[in-house]
Amino acid sequence: MAQNIYDDAKFFKNYSNLDRSTKGYNGTFEWPYLRDLLGDIKGKKILDLGTGFGWFCRESIKEMGAKEALGVDISENMLTRAKELTVDEVFKDKIRYQRQDLENIDLGDEKFDLVFSIFVCHYIKNIENLFRHIYDHLNVGGEFEFSIEHPIFTCCKHIEPNFIPLPGSSNLIWPVSHYNNEGDRVTNWLAEGVIKQHRTVATYVNTLIKVGFTITHLQEWYPTEEQIKANPNANLHMEIDRPLILILKVKKN
Ligand SMILES: C[S@@+](CC[C@H](N)C(=O)[O-])C[C@H]1O[C@@H](n2cnc3c(N)ncnc32)[C@H](O)[C@@H]1O
Protein backbone atom coordinates (compact mmCIF):
# COMPACT_ATOMS: atom_id res chain seq x y z
CA MET A 1 0.00 0.00 0.00
CA ALA A 2 1.26 3.47 -0.92
CA GLN A 3 1.82 6.20 1.65
CA ASN A 4 -1.49 8.01 2.27
CA ILE A 5 -0.16 11.30 3.60
CA TYR A 6 -3.35 13.25 2.78
CA ASP A 7 -5.07 11.30 5.58
CA ASP A 8 -2.44 12.47 8.08
CA ALA A 9 -4.22 15.06 10.27
CA LYS A 10 -1.41 17.67 10.22
CA PHE A 11 -0.78 17.32 6.49
CA PHE A 12 -4.50 17.52 5.64
CA LYS A 13 -5.02 20.62 7.81
CA ASN A 14 -2.09 22.41 6.13
CA TYR A 15 -3.10 21.26 2.63
CA SER A 16 -6.66 22.45 3.23
CA ASN A 17 -5.37 25.98 3.82
CA LEU A 18 -3.49 26.26 0.50
CA ASP A 19 -4.97 28.57 -2.15
CA ARG A 20 -5.47 25.59 -4.47
CA SER A 21 -7.64 23.97 -1.77
CA THR A 22 -9.75 26.98 -0.83
CA LYS A 23 -10.13 28.52 -4.30
CA GLY A 24 -9.85 25.46 -6.54
CA TYR A 25 -8.14 25.93 -9.87
CA ASN A 26 -8.61 29.72 -9.60
CA GLY A 27 -6.02 29.44 -6.85
CA THR A 28 -3.39 28.02 -9.23
CA PHE A 29 -1.33 29.74 -11.91
CA GLU A 30 -0.90 26.73 -14.20
CA TRP A 31 -4.60 25.95 -14.65
CA PRO A 32 -5.18 28.27 -17.68
CA TYR A 33 -2.36 26.46 -19.50
CA LEU A 34 -3.66 22.99 -18.59
CA ARG A 35 -7.23 23.94 -19.54
CA ASP A 36 -6.25 25.37 -22.92
CA LEU A 37 -4.14 22.28 -23.63
CA LEU A 38 -7.19 20.05 -23.01
CA GLY A 39 -9.08 21.62 -25.90
CA ASP A 40 -12.70 20.67 -26.44
CA ILE A 41 -13.80 17.94 -24.02
CA LYS A 42 -17.56 18.27 -24.58
CA GLY A 43 -19.38 14.94 -24.31
CA LYS A 44 -16.29 13.06 -23.12
CA LYS A 45 -16.06 10.46 -20.38
CA ILE A 46 -13.37 11.57 -17.93
CA LEU A 47 -11.15 9.79 -15.42
CA ASP A 48 -9.43 12.09 -12.89
CA LEU A 49 -6.58 10.26 -11.14
CA GLY A 50 -5.75 11.53 -7.64
CA THR A 51 -8.83 13.72 -7.80
CA GLY A 52 -8.28 15.27 -4.35
CA PHE A 53 -11.19 17.65 -3.66
CA GLY A 54 -12.64 16.76 -7.07
CA TRP A 55 -11.98 20.14 -8.70
CA PHE A 56 -11.39 18.69 -12.14
CA CYS A 57 -14.45 16.42 -12.02
CA ARG A 58 -16.66 19.43 -11.32
CA GLU A 59 -14.86 21.80 -13.70
CA SER A 60 -15.03 19.28 -16.55
CA ILE A 61 -18.80 18.79 -16.16
CA LYS A 62 -19.95 22.29 -15.27
CA GLU A 63 -17.61 24.53 -17.27
CA MET A 64 -16.36 22.26 -20.06
CA GLY A 65 -19.40 20.15 -20.95
CA ALA A 66 -17.94 16.69 -20.29
CA LYS A 67 -20.48 13.85 -20.19
CA GLU A 68 -19.41 12.14 -16.96
CA ALA A 69 -16.43 11.96 -14.63
CA LEU A 70 -14.92 9.40 -12.27
CA GLY A 71 -12.55 10.73 -9.61
CA VAL A 72 -10.21 8.25 -7.93
CA ASP A 73 -8.11 8.91 -4.84
CA ILE A 74 -6.48 6.99 -1.99
CA SER A 75 -7.41 9.52 0.68
CA GLU A 76 -10.64 9.29 2.67
CA ASN A 77 -10.21 12.92 3.79
CA MET A 78 -9.88 14.20 0.23
CA LEU A 79 -12.82 12.17 -1.06
CA THR A 80 -15.06 13.22 1.82
CA ARG A 81 -14.39 16.89 0.99
CA ALA A 82 -14.83 16.17 -2.73
CA LYS A 83 -18.29 14.70 -2.09
CA GLU A 84 -19.25 17.65 0.14
CA LEU A 85 -18.34 20.03 -2.69
CA THR A 86 -20.22 18.03 -5.33
CA VAL A 87 -23.82 18.67 -4.24
CA ASP A 88 -25.03 20.93 -7.08
CA GLU A 89 -27.87 19.35 -9.12
CA VAL A 90 -25.77 19.78 -12.27
CA PHE A 91 -23.44 16.99 -11.04
CA LYS A 92 -26.21 14.50 -10.23
CA ASP A 93 -25.54 11.11 -11.87
CA LYS A 94 -22.54 12.61 -13.68
CA ILE A 95 -19.77 12.42 -11.07
CA ARG A 96 -18.65 9.36 -9.13
CA TYR A 97 -15.81 9.11 -6.63
CA GLN A 98 -13.94 5.90 -5.78
CA ARG A 99 -11.33 5.18 -3.15
CA GLN A 100 -8.44 3.36 -4.79
CA ASP A 101 -4.65 3.17 -4.57
CA LEU A 102 -3.23 4.05 -7.99
CA GLU A 103 -0.41 1.56 -7.37
CA ASN A 104 -3.04 -1.21 -7.77
CA ILE A 105 -5.82 0.52 -9.62
CA ASP A 106 -8.72 -1.61 -10.88
CA LEU A 107 -11.05 0.02 -13.39
CA GLY A 108 -12.99 -3.12 -14.24
CA ASP A 109 -14.07 -3.00 -17.87
CA GLU A 110 -14.60 0.78 -17.99
CA LYS A 111 -13.13 2.84 -20.84
CA PHE A 112 -12.56 6.60 -20.91
CA ASP A 113 -12.02 9.32 -23.53
CA LEU A 114 -9.74 11.45 -21.37
CA VAL A 115 -7.57 10.69 -18.35
CA PHE A 116 -6.41 13.73 -16.40
CA SER A 117 -4.17 14.08 -13.37
CA ILE A 118 -2.67 17.08 -11.60
CA PHE A 119 0.30 16.65 -9.22
CA VAL A 120 -0.18 12.94 -8.52
CA CYS A 121 2.19 10.81 -10.61
CA HIS A 122 5.21 11.93 -8.56
CA TYR A 123 3.70 9.96 -5.65
CA ILE A 124 3.50 6.73 -7.66
CA LYS A 125 6.32 4.16 -7.40
CA ASN A 126 5.31 1.79 -10.21
CA ILE A 127 4.66 4.38 -12.89
CA GLU A 128 4.92 1.92 -15.77
CA ASN A 129 2.11 -0.15 -14.30
CA LEU A 130 -0.10 2.96 -13.93
CA PHE A 131 0.65 4.26 -17.45
CA ARG A 132 -0.10 0.80 -18.90
CA HIS A 133 -3.40 0.69 -17.02
CA ILE A 134 -4.33 4.14 -18.31
CA TYR A 135 -3.48 3.06 -21.86
CA ASP A 136 -5.62 -0.08 -21.53
CA HIS A 137 -8.62 1.89 -20.24
CA LEU A 138 -8.57 4.65 -22.86
CA ASN A 139 -10.67 4.41 -25.98
CA VAL A 140 -8.72 4.56 -29.24
CA GLY A 141 -8.09 8.26 -29.91
CA GLY A 142 -8.29 8.93 -26.16
CA GLU A 143 -5.84 11.25 -24.42
CA PHE A 144 -3.98 11.45 -21.12
CA GLU A 145 -2.90 14.85 -19.83
CA PHE A 146 -1.03 15.22 -16.56
CA SER A 147 1.24 17.47 -14.54
CA ILE A 148 3.89 16.59 -11.98
CA GLU A 149 6.47 18.40 -9.91
CA HIS A 150 9.30 18.85 -12.39
CA PRO A 151 12.22 16.43 -11.85
CA ILE A 152 14.49 19.45 -11.40
CA PHE A 153 12.30 20.27 -8.40
CA THR A 154 12.27 16.74 -6.92
CA CYS A 155 15.84 15.57 -7.60
CA CYS A 156 17.94 16.73 -4.60
CA LYS A 157 18.41 14.12 -1.89
CA HIS A 158 19.76 15.89 1.18
CA ILE A 159 17.99 19.27 1.19
CA GLU A 160 14.42 20.47 0.82
CA PRO A 161 13.61 21.83 -2.66
CA ASN A 162 14.43 25.52 -2.41
CA PHE A 163 16.51 28.31 -3.86
CA ILE A 164 19.85 28.78 -2.05
CA PRO A 165 22.26 31.73 -2.01
CA LEU A 166 25.09 31.60 -4.53
CA PRO A 167 28.26 31.56 -2.36
CA GLY A 168 29.72 35.05 -2.07
CA SER A 169 26.72 36.72 -3.66
CA SER A 170 23.18 37.81 -2.86
CA ASN A 171 21.89 35.97 -5.93
CA LEU A 172 19.78 32.87 -5.45
CA ILE A 173 20.29 29.69 -7.45
CA TRP A 174 18.38 26.41 -7.74
CA PRO A 175 20.49 23.41 -6.66
CA VAL A 176 20.37 20.28 -8.83
CA SER A 177 21.90 17.03 -7.58
CA HIS A 178 21.20 13.27 -7.69
CA TYR A 179 19.25 13.89 -10.89
CA ASN A 180 19.89 10.42 -12.32
CA ASN A 181 19.37 8.72 -8.96
CA GLU A 182 15.70 7.83 -9.19
CA GLY A 183 13.51 6.74 -6.28
CA ASP A 184 12.16 7.94 -2.95
CA ARG A 185 12.54 11.57 -1.91
CA VAL A 186 11.45 12.30 1.64
CA THR A 187 10.48 15.93 2.27
CA ASN A 188 8.91 17.90 5.08
CA TRP A 189 6.34 19.67 2.89
CA LEU A 190 3.24 20.40 5.06
CA ALA A 191 4.22 17.53 7.42
CA GLU A 192 7.30 15.48 8.19
CA GLY A 193 8.20 12.44 6.08
CA VAL A 194 6.24 13.03 2.87
CA ILE A 195 7.48 10.47 0.31
CA LYS A 196 7.60 11.45 -3.36
CA GLN A 197 9.15 9.64 -6.31
CA HIS A 198 11.90 11.29 -8.33
CA ARG A 199 12.28 10.22 -11.98
CA THR A 200 14.06 11.88 -14.84
CA VAL A 201 12.17 13.57 -17.68
CA ALA A 202 13.58 10.84 -19.94
CA THR A 203 12.04 8.10 -17.80
CA TYR A 204 8.60 9.71 -17.93
CA VAL A 205 8.78 10.17 -21.70
CA ASN A 206 10.27 6.74 -22.48
CA THR A 207 7.82 4.92 -20.18
CA LEU A 208 4.88 6.58 -21.93
CA ILE A 209 6.32 5.55 -25.31
CA LYS A 210 7.02 2.00 -24.05
CA VAL A 211 3.38 1.38 -23.07
CA GLY A 212 2.23 2.58 -26.49
CA PHE A 213 1.41 6.28 -26.20
CA THR A 214 2.27 8.97 -28.75
CA ILE A 215 3.58 12.12 -27.07
CA THR A 216 1.67 15.13 -28.36
CA HIS A 217 2.83 17.85 -25.97
CA LEU A 218 5.53 18.44 -23.36
CA GLN A 219 5.81 21.68 -21.43
CA GLU A 220 8.15 22.84 -18.67
CA TRP A 221 5.61 25.29 -17.34
CA TYR A 222 6.43 28.83 -16.27
CA PRO A 223 4.12 31.78 -15.56
CA THR A 224 3.26 34.41 -18.16
CA GLU A 225 4.51 38.03 -17.95
CA GLU A 226 0.91 39.10 -17.18
CA GLN A 227 0.70 36.65 -14.25
CA ILE A 228 4.03 37.84 -12.88
CA LYS A 229 2.98 41.50 -13.04
CA ALA A 230 -0.52 40.91 -11.66
CA ASN A 231 0.75 38.92 -8.63
CA PRO A 232 3.70 40.88 -7.22
CA ASN A 233 3.54 39.09 -3.84
CA ALA A 234 3.71 35.60 -5.32
CA ASN A 235 7.40 35.85 -6.33
CA LEU A 236 6.50 34.36 -9.69
CA HIS A 237 9.56 35.81 -11.40
CA MET A 238 11.56 33.10 -9.57
CA GLU A 239 9.64 30.44 -11.48
CA ILE A 240 11.30 31.61 -14.68
CA ASP A 241 14.69 30.46 -13.34
CA ARG A 242 13.76 26.81 -13.10
CA PRO A 243 10.67 24.84 -14.14
CA LEU A 244 8.45 23.83 -11.23
CA ILE A 245 5.93 21.87 -13.27
CA LEU A 246 6.29 19.29 -16.03
CA ILE A 247 3.20 18.86 -18.21
CA LEU A 248 2.72 15.99 -20.65
CA LYS A 249 -0.09 15.14 -23.02
CA VAL A 250 -0.20 11.81 -24.85
CA LYS A 251 -2.57 9.97 -27.15
CA LYS A 252 -3.65 6.37 -27.76
CA ASN A 253 -3.76 5.89 -31.53
C1 LIG B 1 -1.55 17.47 -4.77
S1 LIG B 1 -3.04 16.54 -4.58
C2 LIG B 1 -3.83 16.93 -6.13
C3 LIG B 1 -5.31 16.78 -6.10
C4 LIG B 1 -6.02 17.10 -7.41
N1 LIG B 1 -5.45 16.38 -8.53
C5 LIG B 1 -6.03 18.57 -7.67
O1 LIG B 1 -5.45 19.01 -8.65
O2 LIG B 1 -6.65 19.33 -6.90
C6 LIG B 1 -2.48 14.86 -4.81
C7 LIG B 1 -3.61 13.83 -4.64
O3 LIG B 1 -3.09 12.55 -5.03
C8 LIG B 1 -3.61 11.58 -4.15
N2 LIG B 1 -2.73 10.40 -4.16
C9 LIG B 1 -1.42 10.33 -3.80
N3 LIG B 1 -0.97 9.06 -3.91
C10 LIG B 1 -2.01 8.31 -4.35
C11 LIG B 1 -2.18 6.92 -4.65
N4 LIG B 1 -1.18 6.04 -4.50
N5 LIG B 1 -3.40 6.51 -5.08
C12 LIG B 1 -4.44 7.38 -5.22
N6 LIG B 1 -4.33 8.70 -4.94
C13 LIG B 1 -3.14 9.17 -4.50
C14 LIG B 1 -3.64 12.28 -2.80
O4 LIG B 1 -4.46 11.62 -1.86
C15 LIG B 1 -4.11 13.68 -3.21
O5 LIG B 1 -5.50 13.79 -3.16
The ligand as an ORCA input file, in Angstrom:
! r2SCAN-3c Opt
* xyz 0 1
  C      -1.553     17.471     -4.771
  S      -3.045     16.540     -4.575
  C      -3.826     16.931     -6.128
  C      -5.311     16.782     -6.097
  C      -6.025     17.096     -7.405
  N      -5.452     16.377     -8.525
  C      -6.031     18.574     -7.673
  O      -5.449     19.008     -8.650
  O      -6.647     19.327     -6.895
  C      -2.483     14.864     -4.809
  C      -3.609     13.829     -4.639
  O      -3.094     12.551     -5.034
  C      -3.606     11.577     -4.146
  N      -2.731     10.397     -4.158
  C      -1.422     10.328     -3.804
  N      -0.966      9.064     -3.911
  C      -2.012      8.314     -4.350
  C      -2.183      6.921     -4.645
  N      -1.182      6.042     -4.505
  N      -3.399      6.505     -5.080
  C      -4.435      7.379     -5.219
  N      -4.327      8.705     -4.940
  C      -3.138      9.167     -4.504
  C      -3.636     12.283     -2.797
  O      -4.461     11.616     -1.861
  C      -4.114     13.683     -3.207
  O      -5.499     13.789     -3.155
*
